[in-house]
Amino acid sequence: MKMKRLFTTAVSTLLCVALAAPVAFAGPRVKKSKPTLKYVFYFIGDGMANVQMHAAEAYLAALLEDDATPGGTKAELLAMSRFPVQGMSSTFANNRLITGSAAAGTALATGKKTNIGVISQSPDGSVNYNTLAEKAKEKGMKVGIVTSVTINHATPAVFYAHTPSRNNYYDIALSLATSDFDYFGGGYWNKDADDAVEPTAESNGFVMTNTLADLQAQAPGARVIARDSLQDAGGQTGALWYEVDRERVGGISLAQFTEEGIRLLDNPNGFFMMVEGGKIDWACHANDAYAAIGDTIAFDDAIKEAVDFYYAHPNETLIVVTADHECGGQTIGFAGTGYDTFFEILENQTMSFEYFNATVLSEYKDDHTPAPADIDADMWQIIFDNFGLDGNDLSAEPGDDLTAFQVSQLEDAFDRTMNGSPITGAEEDYLLYGGYQALTVTLTHILNQRAGIGWTSYSHTGVPVPVLAMGKYADLFDGFYDNTDVALRIAQAMGVNLGN
């Protein structure tokens, strides 16, 4: 997972901007006379704020050397962190400070606020909002939508569907199948969209592919809906595997979906491509830093594909990277480790929480019926092998030994997982486990805390998120503004009017 440096360090000039009022956001600073773009890449890291990015960078650096080394590497920068323009945006929804993916995605796709759960419509669902992707298509550009989750999930949906509820999965999938877009890449339909959608898509001229070989066999210009036949360990969710698991089981990466999309979409009229790193959010909901770091790096690998394309078309390409919101309230720094961090120990985790639940933990439960009263030798070995945490004197290394308090946390979680025994009440149960498998989330919590990572939530938070840009008109994205302005600035750089 070690990454190459793509850029030399750029010198940035910090500008002080005086705002007339704290709630008034500056509009796009682009002249109408400017020529439009030919290629637009729009990357959205779902659940990814600056801390998710920097956690990945600290992890990559920790694999190279101890961060306590004087003068040593403390952060191995991602490609997106090297973009010459670094802005930031607010994320609130029309009816809530802490947003959701549907409302935030609508703002990023249409330049307008809406309510939680609404897909590219006005808050009451009475007006459909125009999207950047739709306007790009009207302009004659080809359009691609790529994601690491289901292709009718909220963030990809806001670019091609209009519905009052993000849970209308069948209607959203039908909007995809009947669209005039050119390329979709990612997971399968959500489980609530039945097989009737596929023949509709085929009758609309789409070719369906399920493997990388099938996708690579399609000729440039073909209209393709590309899925990965290997569904994640969550069963019927239809999403791609977490990157830390994909390395074990195989499957198509987000970067490969992006690379093939570029090949299929490139044409004299240009293209618009949105790429979502959707499972950064899912990992952060579960407070699994290792899985979130893996998918952040996978997202950055997809960005590198656009950067490579930019270098071949430097005067015609704009790349914008942002997020819909932060998730999990992740922070670098934990009370138990003070000013110290030990990100290298995250490498002791061998798989995502999801894969652990679906394989190792499931097999253990099947083999241990009735459940042991306490964590037995088999489970202590599993914990040591998959998380590097020693609660049973399995190694001579004192650094991996669990404290008595941590052992008691795991014993309580083990009881909860094996026989559903209550803790002290619904509130404490949720604060401890967040609705996830009690033993697994306790293991990731302990490992993350020992690394120096803390979490405050199993939900989204309201912190601002980065907006990063490179290429033609990248300077438009400097400063602090609202998420709606990200869409408006892209639209005006493209020479389109989002209107209603």
Order of alpha helices (4+ residues) and beta strands (2+ residues): beta-alpha-beta-alpha-alpha-beta-alpha-alpha-beta-alpha-beta-alpha-beta-alpha-alpha-beta-alpha-alpha-beta-beta-beta-alpha-alpha-alpha-alpha-alpha-beta-beta-beta-beta-alpha
